[in-house]
Amino acid sequence: MPTTPFSGLLNDTITVRIELPTTADEFALRASGSDRTLNTKFLNETTIQVTLDTNVYNAVPITDEEWTLDIENFALKVLARQVRAVRDRLEFKLSRLIYDADYAAINQAASDATYDAMVKAGANLNRQRVPKPGRVMIVGSSFYESMQLDDRFVRADSAGPDFAASALQDAYIKRVAGNNIFQVDTIPNGSAFLFHPTAFIMVSRSPKSPISLVRGADAGQDGLAMRWLSTYSQDDWADLSVLNTYCGFSTVVDPAYTDDFGTKGDGFVRGQRLQLTATSGGTAIGNTGAVTAATGVNHTRQLSLVDDYADNRSADPSVTWSSSDVTKATVSTTGLVTGVAAGSTTITAVVDGVTKTWAATVS
């Protein structure tokens, strides 16, 4: 995911340009007249608007006693941990962006067929002419476990990562079928995502140091722009070490275009989601006995559906929710039950083909 510095722009927004594929034409050798007319094509780009909208920071008070007795190396003892905290927060936000992207479909993966699911996801990217070099696959802990038990992953030759600036660098596993694979704890355990780095955009900006008399410096790591400030609080008898950055995120949506093999683009096509199949459906929280979905008409109750891999799938777009009697209560696509009238109904969730039910009562 490229990071982009910027400043001095209206509404803190920049326009990021993403190249679109172009196609070649042909004519027969020794053709003449109009048959030799060149069909020119412009090199087109799509533009994505990205806004700085979040200030990610870490603030640590340091007392006189800690300076005197505990801290021998400030850079290692304090600043390095602050940098890691800010990076972790940015990684979490980036993971949520990846998880929430509008994927065209979800590639279901049996626990013993994760390699097959990865190959299928890669083929889907190929059909959209998404570039092959540099593709990244991030996997949750349960998906990683299933991969390690699949000997096709174990046999694959491992090569070093080729994008050392990634914020996910520490989680690198290996390179398989042209994909750099990382295990990431900030995505659901049973999920995995295969994408090209151009699928997501992260922009960062180091804030200006204030005019007031404080110590400050610009900092940076893995392409992230940060600012460090230190000031003293006489009320607390402590220094305050603050590290922060301004950031913004966006997904890349491609316009439709046509090549010799049909229409491409037209939406978010640069990434694929993979999901371990929940063979038992997991635990339907509140599934035992009656659930009071509402204390009255228009009151609500949020239900939770936790699958075999300890992931809450309530808001997962692949889960289908329904109510057996919508005159008593309705249920949203995220499992939010709303009472309509006094009585009982059955709330059903279908996850990966497995059905879970709640007995819901509106009083």
N, C-alpha and C positions, 0 to 999 in steps of 0.2 A: 504494500500500500504506500504510494508516494506521499511524502509530507511536503507541504508547500508553504514557505514563509510569505507574508505580505503585510502591508500597512497602508494607512492613509486612504482607505477606500470607503465609498458610500455604504452605510449600513453594515460595515465590517464584512463585506461579501466580496469574494473573488469569483472569476469565471475560469474553470479548469477545462482545457481543451483535450479531447480524447480522439485519437486518430481512428477513422473508419477504414475498413478494407477497400481496395480498389480492384477492378478486374481488367484483364487483358482482352484484346480483340485479335482478329487474324484476317488475312486475305491470302489467296493462292499465289504462289510464285508465278511470275510473268503475267499476272493479271493486268488489265489495261483499263483506261478510262475511269468511269465512276467506281469500278471494282477496287481501285487503289485509293479511294478516298479514305482519309484517316478519320476514325471515330474518336474524337478527343474526350477525355474525362477529367474533371477536376478532382483534386485530392481533397476529399471532404473530411470534416471533423464534426463531432458532436460536442456541445458545451454543457457543463454541469455547474450550477451555482452552489457555492459552499460558503457558509456563514460562520464566523467565529461567534459562538454563543455560550461557551462554558469556560469558567476559570477553575482549572484543576490545581490544587495546592496541597502542601503539607507544612504545618507549622509546629515547631518544637520549642518549648521553653527550656532554657538551660540556666540553672541556678549558679550562684557563685561557688557553692560547695561542689557541684558537678564539674565546673571548670577547674577547680583547684585539686580535687581528689580523684576524679573518675576519667576525665577525657585527656588522653595523651596525644591522640591524633584526630583532630576535628574532621578532616576529610574522610577518614575511614569510619570513625565512630558515629558521626552524625550525618554528614552531607551525603555519603554514599547510600545510607539507608533512606534518606529523604528522596533521593533520585529514584531509588527502586520503588518507593511508595507511589510516586507520581506516575512512573512507567506502568505499574500494576493497575492503577486507576484508568489510565488511557487504554491499556490492553482490555480491561473489562468493558469499557465503552465501545471499543472496536469489536469485541466479541458479540455484544448485544446488537450492533449494527449488522454484523454478518448473520446472526441468528434470525433477526427480524426482516431480512431482505425478502422481496416478493418472488420466491422461487417458482418456476413454472410447474414443477412437480417435485415430489420427494421420492428418492430412490430407496426402497425398502431393502434391508440387508439382513438375512438370517445370520445368526451368530457364527456359523461355519462357512459363510459365503461373503465375507467382507471384501475380498479381492474382486469377486465378480461384480459387486456393487460399485467399486471404484472404477473398474474398467467401463461399466455401463455409463457412469457419470461422465467419465472422460470422453466417451463416444458422443454423448449429448453436447458437450462443449465443442467437439470437433465439427458437428453438424452446423453449429452457429459460427464456425470459422474463428473461434476464440484462439488466440496464439497458444502454441504448445510450450515454448520455452518459458521457464519461470513459474509455471503453475504451482500452486501451494495447496496442500491438504492439511487441515487441522482436525484433530480427533479428540473426543472426550475420553475419559478414563475407561469406561466399559468398552467403547469401540476399540480403543488401543489394546485392551486385554484380548478381545476377539481376534484382532489382527495378529497378535503374537502367537496365538494358537493355530493360525492358518499357515501351513508350511510354505505356501506360495509367497507370503511376505518374508518369512524367515530365510528362504533360499535366495531372495533377491539380493543382488549386489548392492552394497552401500557405498555412496559417494558423499563427499562433503557438500554442505549447503552452498548455494551460489548467490545468496543475498544476505551478506553479513550484517546489513543495517536493520534487519527485521527486529521488531520489538518482541517477537516470539522466539528469538534465536536460542535461548536456553533450553527450549523444549524440543529441539531437533531430534528426530528419531533416525530416519534414513531417507534415501531417494529410491522410489519404487515406480517403475513404469513411467519415468520422466517426471514424477511429482515429488517435490520436497514435502515430507510428512512431519508434522509437529503434534505432540500431545499437549493439549491446553486445558487447564482446569477451569477456565471461565466460560466454557460452553457446556451444554448438557452432557451427562455421562455417555448416553447412548447415541449421540449425534456426531456427524462428521460433515465437513464442508470442503468441497474442491472448487477452486476458483483461480482466476488469473489476477495478479496484483492490481490490474487496472479496474477490477470490479468495484473497488471501494477506495474512497479518498479520505485522507485525514490531513487537515491543515493545522499548523501550530505557529504560534507567535510568542516571542519572548516579550513580556511587558516592559515598558520604559521604567527606569529607576526613578523614584520620586525626587522632587527638588529638595525636600527636607533632609536634614543631615543624618543619613544612615549609611552603613556599608552595603555595597551591592555589587553584583557582577552577573554577567551573562554566563549561562551554563548550557551544555548540550550533550546529548548522548543518543546514539542510534538515530540521528537525524531529527531529534526532537529539540526544539528551542525552549529553554527555560531561563528563569531569572531567580537569583538568590539574593535575599535581603537579610540584614541583621540589624536589629534595633534593641534598645534597652528599656525595660519597664521598671521604673522606680517603685511603682506600687507593688510589684511582685518580686523585686530584687532578682530579676532574671533577664538574660538575653533571650530574644525571640528570633529563631532561625526559620525563615520562610522560603520555600521553594515553590514556584508556580509557573504555569503556562496557560495561554489562551488557546483554545482548540475548537475545531468544528469537523463534522463528519458528513459523508454523503455516499449513497450508492450510485452506480453509473447505469443509467437506463439508455439503451441504444434505440435509435429510430429504425424503422423498417427500411430495408433496401433489397434490391433484387440482383442476384448474380445468375450464372448459367445453371445453377442447381436449385433455383427457387428463391423464396423470400426469406431473409434473415433478419435478425434483430427484433425490433418491435417489443421492447420491454427489457426486464433484467435477464440477460442471457449469459453473463460472464461468470456465473457461479452455479454450483449444483449442491443440493443438500442430500446427505445420506442418513438413514435412521435405522438403528437396530430394531428388528421386529419384536414387539412386546408379546411374547408367545402366550402369556397368561393374562395380559392386560394389566397386571400389577394390582394395586390396591385402590379401590374406590373409597375415598375417605368419607365416612358417614354411611357406608353401605349396609351396616348392620342396624336393623330396626328402623323406625320411622324417623325422618328428618323434618324438623319444622323449617320449611323453606321460607316462611314469612309469618310475622305476627299479625299481619293484616294485609289487605289489598294494596298492591304496589310496593310492598316491602320486599327486600331482596335477601338472598343467601348465596354466598359463593361456595361452590363445590370444588373439590380438588381431586384430580386423577393422577396418581403416582404410579408409574409403570415399573416393569421388572428391574430397571436400572436406576431406580430412585430419582427419576426425573419427573417433575410435575408437568404433565402434558395437557393441563386444562385448557390453555390458550393455544395449543398447537393446531395449526390449520388443517392437519391431517386427521384430527379427531372430529367425529360427527356427534353432535348433541341433539336430543329430541325429547319432547314431553308427550306422554300418551294421552293427555287431556289438557289441551291448551286453554280450555275454559276455566281450569283451576289454577294452572301455573304454566308459565313459559320458561324457556331456558335459552340463553344466548349462545353464540359460537364459542364462548370462553368458559361456559359452565356457570354463569350467573343466573340463578333462579329468581323469577319475579312472580309473586302471588297475584292471582287474578280474582279468585273468589274462594270462599271457604269450601274445603273438600280435600280429596286426595288424588294424586297422580303418580306416575312412575317416570322418573328421569333416566334416560338412557344415554350412555356414552359408548361409542364404538371406536376403539383404538387398535389400529393394525389388524382389523378384522375380528377382534375380540370384544364382546359386549359386557359392559358393567352397568348395573342399575342401582338407583336410589328410590326408596319409597318416600315420597315427599308429601307433607301435610301442610295445608294452608289453614290457619285458624283465625 
